[in-house]
Amino acid sequence: MGGTKRRPYGSTAKTRQMVLAALGVVKVATAEQIRQLMCPGTASAQTVRNGCLDLGRDGLVESLGSASRTNAAGNLVSEKLWNLTGPGLEAAAAVLDRPVREMGGTARGAARSGAKHAVKVTDTITAFLQTPPEPTRPVPRKRPQPATSTPTGAPAGDDTSAAPAAVPERPQGLGQISSWATEVVLPVSGTLTTPGKNSPRADAVLTAPEAGLPVMLVEVDNGTENPVVLSSKAARYREFFRRTVKQPAPSPNPYARPAEKPVPMWETLYGPLGREGYPPLAIVFTKQVGPTAMNNRINSVMRLTKAHWAGQYCEFATSYSSDKRDGYTDYTDAVPILVTTLDRLREHGPLGPVWFRFGHPTWQSLADALDNPDDERAFKTRQRRRDQLRKQQLEQEDQQRERERQEARERWAAQEAAVEAAREPDPVCQECHGPLESSPFEYDPREEGAPPADGVHCAGCRIQLAEPTGRFGRVIRRLVTGDERYPRR
């Protein structure tokens, strides 16, 4: 495609902005890497290359070295590495809407040396992003450029210049190019610009709060460091996470001196996580080795870093009256360490089952790997369930005791009724049909003046039936019994 005097390579403003944004984040990359990172739907990397060439004429990018890679045909090819210049760093900051002080360096030294590690970091970020490939309609050129990859489903010999090329689908990615930063210093002491000794430098930092991931620190392992050196980084990350700074608390009184309380430094930079523990540390293994060698390396790193990711187990009795024990793992001071491989990321994307978190039993999705199934939340859930079961059991026991008490009352009533039914009736007086004998608990004065008991009449009737023998007897009878058969004389 023909250019202009100012843009002899015919690049568009959109292409140049994509190049600046990509290099502003990854610092150094080949044209093919920038294509995969920003516009994988284009048929050739020449579009990106033209943008780099035009930006080079403006003094914003430069190429100081080259990198080798194996193409789809299995051949080793060499490609130019592009990096930003000083003015280019400022231009990239404007595109990414970031302060220049946060942009880092130009990576000129890495570009001269081939940037083997930086190239793998770029590949890792590309695998995270999984930029959807948008089909494009090829622009007619004076000299056709060879396509980077043959469009899927296009028969050989067909002319695909008249229609958009079909592009393969990619798994779902995470974040955008502006969500990433590379070579980020995390000071265990000092400041961000002048960090103290042993401060870790993260290969890449992802901030994607819109996806529920406020921050993730990424370490890219090319297999050049032994597991001991790689594991030592976890201790430095944990030391940075433990660092606290004083943050003034808002006060309703404008004249009052603001109170200060220590907060984690990482939280002031990236915000709260919304879950227990520190931000996750992801280790991406990029070297292609056999499964046995990869498992041995992962196991070695896991064993050497156990003190930093295992957390602290807290055990309690399930109840006051039980010897059973239960507990949870406290991850407040634990670093979640997740590992994966570059091939897994490319194939399934960062949201697929590509993560193995140290302490978890199997490969999981990102959401499951970040979860703590054995933390205090799970313990409280189990405890609530136990309390509910215990409450139900107590209610059932109370109901059972009430049923037993009711059954006992019914049995006692039945026994009383049976005894009452079986008991002989008390003898009655044949004369008045009242009780034959007075109650032993009550004093009956008639018993003293009554004739002896005859087993037939009560005391009152015996007195009435007895024949008075004299005047005094009749008076007594009249007074005691109220008998008027013998009137006064």
Phi, psi and omega in degrees: 000134183291147180253193178241178180295324179278326180238078186294339182265004171070025179284153178267163178298324179297319179295317181294323177294322177297319179296315180296317180296316181296311181290333176295335180265305187273347175075319180212136182194161173274167179298322179294321177296319178295323177297312179296327183284321190248322186216068182293349180283346179289145185286336185217154176282356182296329177300313178292319180299320178296321177297319177297319181295317179294321177292328176296323178295332178274357179077022182263331177229164179207164177235114183246000180197188181216162179228151180252145176210164178261123182279183183297333180277357180087011180264146178276121182237153179248136182228151177292143173260133181248141177217165182276152168267181177301307176298327178295327178296321178292320178295321178294324177298322178293320179293318182277353181059051179234154172295145182298327182294341179265003185276343182080204183263185182265352178060033180293320180295319179296321180295321180294327182271004180097346173049050182299317181288318180297325178297319179290327175296318178298318178297323180293315178297322177299318179293328176291313186291317183049053182305125181299129179283115178269124180296140180236156176265117183302140178272132180301135180238159177293321176235113183301140178263140178293136180291145178294323178213146180289130180302138181294132176083004180264118180296151179297137178090348180287148178270108182262009181284344184269348183221154178300140181283139176288137182239146180291149179282151178242153175292167182293134181262189184220121176083186177231175181298327179287351178279354188248151170215146182241158179051054183268124179277134179239096190286124172281342173203168183078208182239178179294327180275330178232075183289156178282176181294148179067017174287129181289153176236106183290135177299320179206150178230125179254128173238107182226067181297333179294339178258013180078019180231087182303322179199143172219131178264134187239128172248128180257122183250118178270002182084009181272343180255144177286162184301331181294314180294318179296321182288332181295338179293328179298323179295322180288323175298319181294323178296321177294318180297331181282344184291134178241153176229161180271129180238124181294135178271143180295140180238137179292338180267114183292341181264352181281148177287126184294136176284149181241140177223142181287137176227154178299138182295321181297330180290328176290337181271322188238353180088167181290154181277330186086009176209169186287147173099190182266168176299151182286147174248118181255128177250122181250117178271122185256342182286133181274109178228174179290163182298325180293314179296321180293317179297321179296320180292317179297316180296322179295314179296320180297317181293319183286339183253011186301324182296341184262339183245347190287331184078184182239128182273132179242126185243144181219161171282140183291335177199169181292331186257013184235147176269357181289145184239150176207164181192191181211167178257127180271115182258019182300323182248030182246144178260115176291116181252118179246138179235152175201180176242157180296323179296320178296318179299316181296322185282317188248348183081166184289343180267355179278182182281064186247001188251135171244110179269132179300126183101346177263157189277340189207178177286139187220168171287169183297317181298317180290324180292327180280344181282154177244090185290347181245027181272190184295329178300313180296322179297316179296324177297314178296320181294320176298321178295318178296319178297320178296316179295320179294320178296317178297320179296317178297319178297319178296321178294319177297318178296321179295318178296321178295320176297319179294319178297318179296319178295322178295318178298319180295319178296319180296318178297320179294320178295318178298320179294321179293319179295319180296320180291327182277344183286138179287144180291148178295143179295147182240159180286135181288341183273306183254354181062022172269184178301137182289324181238146178285165181291138179291345182264358181235141180274126179244107182296344182289337182295333183285323182263003182272152174298165179302150181297136179249002180076007182233323183241153177280177184297317181298317181289327178295323179293318181295321184281342181286138181280122179293141184261350181197181181294321181295323178294320180294322179297314179300319181295318180294322181289320185282313187260347185070026183281125181258010180290340180243090182290163181290152179237000000 
